[in-house]
Amino acid sequence: MKLILSIVLSIFFIFPSYAYDEKIKLNRTDSKIISGETKIKVSHNNMLNFRNIKQINKKFASIEYAAKETSLRFNKRGKIRKFKSINTDDLLEATVYIAHESGMGAGLIINGDGIILTNWHVIEGAKKIKVWLLPKELIKREEDHLWDFHPFYIAKVIHMDKKKDLALIKIEDAPNTLKVIKFSNYKNIENLKNLIGKTAHAIGHPKGHTWSFNTGYINAIRDSYKWRTKGDRGRHKANVVQHQIPISPGNSGGPLLDNFGKLIGVNTFYSAEGQNLNFAVEINDIIKFIKAEHVVENKKDPEIKPTWITRKCKDKKSYITKKCKDKDKDPSGVKKTYPDAKSSDANNNGTDDTWYVDTNNNGIIDTAFIDEDEDGIIEAIMIDENENRIWEIIIGDQDLDGNPDIALMDRNEDGKTDVVAYDFNQDGEWDKFEEAS
């Protein structure tokens, strides 16, 4: 991975822009890097799905726009003090911010593999679930800052129970430093009633006030309680903890904790018809839910089709001649032809390794294919979507199976990478975005 990433990064900084006239010169030394014009054929696979690739910048831009239009800006909040017997720093880190195209809420990390417990209604109807971990800097914890370039993870649903309003989601490539929330040990609901009148704590994001820590008293434990979510989207039934800790939209899915920082419930709903009537699904129902058989969606592994590139077989270079003769290398036989590609030898070793093409035939170069190790397989594709002589997107194929798995984005077009995206399972959906260091 590091090798391919370094290759792509080096390409990015060597070739930040270009000028198109009779020949193409990239901003490096005064040496001419264009070997000439040639006809190339590139095997047609997911690396050539330019329509999908170009959406990556637009999707990220739409996230920023939506956040700036809908989120409120709040004053900076100081560090929350530690309560007796509770390490609030660890508990805050173990609480996540969850958002998707139609809602947001909270969740809590329950193991180091990146499994997160939340409410079913928090992720209901989501096409893509985004998860943010607690940022180190205070100002970046605000809702609008979270959306503005701050790295997030894409989560997959692995288990849910609509009746109890619970769900488990999992983030891919989770860091090995995750904090987790431990479960309290109440063997049944009768033992849980010993908490009535005791202090409890809640963490969540009420009305976008991210990572808010609140405290109040437990009022009652209610057995087989029934309720409905907003808009009658679902009818639910579970054992719940009634408490008077203030919660609002955005608290859903967040932890309810005892005085030792152990989980006793997941904050789920409140009653607007009274004061301080707030409810959380209790720990015993949560444990039963987690122990139940998980429903995991099985997906096909992506097809392995390396991105072969060939030129006219009359070319005398040995590796090109070999590829022309070896027809079994690309069994599909489906190729995209570029008759007027501009070839170049970036490392000046006598073998062309980069080809620049005009995909829409308007006389302006907009795409470049990179064969860094000169083996006939494309490792990276650079794209200048708005044709302003700056590469906005570089797509990489680290395992050379023909499926994009890494993307570098220059979102402000200053010649530097701003955001790195990863598609770990190579299913066409980007699993993680992070700010380039």
N, C-alpha and C positions, 0 to 999 in steps of 0.2 A: 504494500500500500504506500509506504513512504517513498519507494522508488518512483512509482507512477505519479504520485503527487508532486514530487520534486521535478519530474520531467515536465509536467503540465505547468507548474509554476515558472520554471525556467523559460518555457516557451512564451508564457504570458509576458514576462518582463523583457525578453529579447525582442518580441514582436508586439509592441504596444499599439502601433498605428501604421498606416501605409498610405501612399499616394498613388492614384491610378492615372497613368497617361499611356505612353507607348509601352512602358515597362513598369513593373511594380518594384518599388524599393521600400524595404522595411527599415525602421529607425535602428540601425545598428552601425557597423563600420561603413566606410565608403565603398567596400567591395560590392560588386554586383552579385546578387544572390539568385537571380532568375536564370535558370538554365535554358529555358525556352518554352514553347507551347507544345502540348501533347494531348492525346486522347486517353482518358482514364476510365476505368469501370470499377465501381465500388459495390460490393455485395449488399443487397437490400435487406436490412434488419432493423432492430430498434434504434441503433445508433443513427440511422438516417430518417428517423421519425421527427423531422424538424418542427412540424407543427406542435407536437407535444413538448419538445425541448424548449421551444421559444415561449411556452406558457409559464415557465418557471419564474422568470422575472416578473411577469404580469401578476402571477398569483401572490408573490411576495409583496408587490406594490399594492395590491388590493387589500392585503392584511393591514398594511400601514395606514391606508386611506380610511378603512373602516374604523380603526382604532382612534384616529384623530377626529373623526366625525362623531363618534358615539361616546368616547370615554371622557370623564371629567378629570381635570387637573387638581390635585390635592397638595396641601402643604406637606413639607417633609416631616416625617414623624421620627422622634427619637427612638433609641433602642429600648425595647420593652424590658422592664426590670425582671429579675428572677424571683419567682415565688418560692416559698419554702418547699423543699423536697422536689422542685421541678427545675430542670434545665431548659428554660424556654428557648434558648438558641437551637438546641437539637430538635425540639418539637416543631419550631418554625421551619427548619430545614426539611423535616419529614412531611411537611404539608405542601401541596402543589397547587398551582393555578391551572385550571382546565378551561379551554375555550374551543368553540367551533363556530360554524357559520350562523347558528341560530341561538346561541346561548353561552353561558359561562358558569363556573362554579368552582368547588374545591375538591380535593382528594387527599388521601394520606397514604404514604409509602409503607407497605407492610413487609417487604423483604428486599434484600440487596440486589435481586435480579431485575428490579424495576417494576414489580407488580404493585398496582395502586388500587385502593378501595375507594369507591365513591357511590353516589346515588345513580340509579337507573335514569331518573329524569334529567340528570345533568348531561348525560351523553345521548339521550334519546334522539333519534333522527339524524345524528351527526354523520356526515360523509367523511370528514377528516377530523380527528380529535388531536388537538395540540396541547402539550403539557409543558409548563414552565416550572423549573426548580427555583428556589429562593436565590435571587442575585446577592452577591456579596456587598455591593454598594447600595446604600439606603435609597438614593434617588432613583436607581434603576428598578426598585421594587414597585414604583408607582405603575398603575395600569397602562398609561400611555407609553411609558418607557419600556415596559415589557414587550410591547408590540413593535417598538422601534429598534430593529436590528438585534434585539436580545435573543440569544439562541433558545430554541424550543425543540421538543421531541414530538414525533408522531406516535400516537398510541393505538394499539389494536385492542378490541374488546375480546376478552377470553372467557368471560362468564357473566351472566346477569340473571336477575330474578325480579321480574316486573312487579309481582305481588308484594314482595318485601321492599321494593324500590332500592335494590342494591345492584352494583356492577363491579366487576374487576376488569381493569385495563392494564396493558403492559407496554412500556416503552422499550425500544430496541437500543442496543449499544449503551446501556445504562452505565454511568461512571461507577467505579468501585468504591466511591466514598459516600454513597447514599446513607442518609440517616433514616432509621425506621422507627415507627411507633409500636410499642409493645402492648399486648392485650392484657387487660385486667383478668383476674381469676375469680369469677363468680359462677359457681357451678350451676345455679338455677336462678329463676326470677325472684324467688323468695329471698335468697341471699342478697340479691341486688337491691331489695327494698331497704336494706340497712344503710343505703346511701341517702335516703330521704332526709332532707334538712342539712346535708353536708354540702360543702363547696365543690363546684366543678368548673371546668374551664373549656373554652371553645376557641378554635382558630379557623379563620375563613377570610372571605373577601367581600364583606357586605357592601352592596352597591358600588363595587369596584375599589373599595378601600382595602387594598391587598394586605394579606398577612396580619389581619387584626386579631388581637388576643383579648378576649373578654372573660369575665368571671361572674358567677352568680350561684344561686342555690338550686339544688334538685328538689322538686316539689312532689313528684309521684312517679311510680312505675306502673304503667298501664298494660295489662295483658290483652293480647289479640285486639289491638286498637285498629279501627278502620278510618281511612281518610282518602281524599281525592286530590290529585295534583291539579294545578291551575289549568283551566280550560277543559276539565274533565278528560284529560288525556289518559288517565288510568285510575283504577280503584285499587287501593292497597290495604294490606293487613299485616301487622307485625306487632311484636312486643316493643313498647317504646318507653323512653325516659322523658318525662315532662320536667322542664326546667325553666328558670327565669333569666337565663343568659340572653341578652339581646342578640337576635339573629335576623338577617334580612336576605333577600335574593343575593346570591354570591357566597353565602355560608353553606349552602347545600353541598353535601359530600364531605364536609370538613369534620375533624375529630371532636368528640366530646370526651374530656379527660377528667380523671379523678385527681385528688390532691398529690398523687405520686407520679403524675404524668402518664398513667396507663389508660388505654382506651376503654371507655364504657359505652360508647355509642357513636353513631354517625348522624350528625345534624341533618335533618331531612325537610322539615316544614314548620310553619308557625300559623297561628290563627289570627286573622285580621279582625275577627269579631270581638276580641278581648285584648287585655293587656298582659304582656309577658307570658303568653301561652306558646311555648316553644317545645319542639319534640325532636327526639333522635331515636333511630332504630337501635335497640339495645344489644349488648355484646353477645349474648347467647344466641340470638337469631343471626348475628353476623358470623359467628363461628360455624353454625350449622350451614349457612350459605357457602362459606369458603370450603368446607369439607365436602360439599356436594360435588357431583361429577361436573367437571368443567366442559363447556361447549366451545371447542376451538375450530375455527374455520380452516379447512384444508385447502391449500392453493397449490397449483401445479408449479413445479420448478421451471424457471425461465429456460427457453430453448437455447442451446449453445450453438451460435452461428457467428464465428469470428468475422470481423469486418475486413475481408480481403480486398486489396486494391491491385489492379493489373493495368498495364499499359500495352501499347502495340507490341506484338510478339517479335517484330523485327528489331526491337531494342536489343542492343548487344550486351547490356549489363546482365551478369550471370543470374542474379536472384530473380530478376523479372522474367528471364527466359524460362527458368525453372517453374515459376508460378503459372506461366502460360501453358506449359506442357502438363502440369499436374492438375487435371480437371477434377479430381476427387476431393480437392481441398474445399471446394464450395459446392456441395452436393445439390443445393437448391437450384443453382443455375440462374437465379434471379439477381440481376445487377442493374445499377443505375449508371448511365453513361454520361460523361462530361467531355464533350469533344474539344473544347477550347480551354483546358486547364493550363495554368501557369505553374511550371515545376521549379523547385529550388533545392539547393543543397545547403541546408542551414549550418551544418558542421564542417563544410568545405573538405569532405573526404572523398569526393568524386562520385558519390551516389546520391541521387535525389531522395529526399525524405519528407518534403512538404509540397502540397499541391493546393493552389488557390483557384477557386471557381466562382463563377457568376451564376447562381442558381436560378435567378429570375430573368436572365438575359437582357438586362437593362444597361450593360456596359460597366457595371460597378462590381468589384469583387466583394462578396459577402460571406464566404465560407472558406475555411482552410482545413485540409486533412493532414494529420501528422502521423508519420510512421517513424517514430523516434529511433528504434533499434534496427530499422531497415530490413525487416523480415517479411514485408509484404502485408502486414496486418496493421490497421489503423488503431492507435492507442488513444487519440484525442481528436476532437473536432472543435474548431474555433468559429464563432458566429458573430457577425456584425449585422444585427437585425435592422437597424435604422440607417445603415450604410453611410456612417459619418467618419469612417476610417479608424474606429476604435472597437476592439473586440469586447462585446458586453458579456458573452457567455463562452466558457470553455467546458466542454463535456468530455469526461474521461471514462475509459473502459479498463479498469485495473486488472480484471481477470481474463480479459480478451475473449469473452464469450459472446460479444455482440450486443450486450445490454448495458446502457449507461449506469454507472454506479457512483459517480462523483461529478459535481458541477461547481465551477468557480464563477462568481458573478462580480462584475465591475458595475455597480448600480449607479454610481455618480460619474462614471466615465472619466476617471482621473488617471487611468492606466494602472490602477492597483486593485487587487481583489478585496471586496468588501464582505462577501458572504460565501460560505462553503456549504453545499448541500450534499446529502448522502442518501442513496437508495440501497439500503443494506440487503434487502431480499430481492432487489431488481424486478419489482413488479410494476414499474412505471410510476409509482407514487413515492415522492421524496419523504424519507422517514425522519430526517433531522436537518435543521438549519443551524448554523453557528456563525458568529462573527469571526472574520479572519483575523488572526493575531498578527 
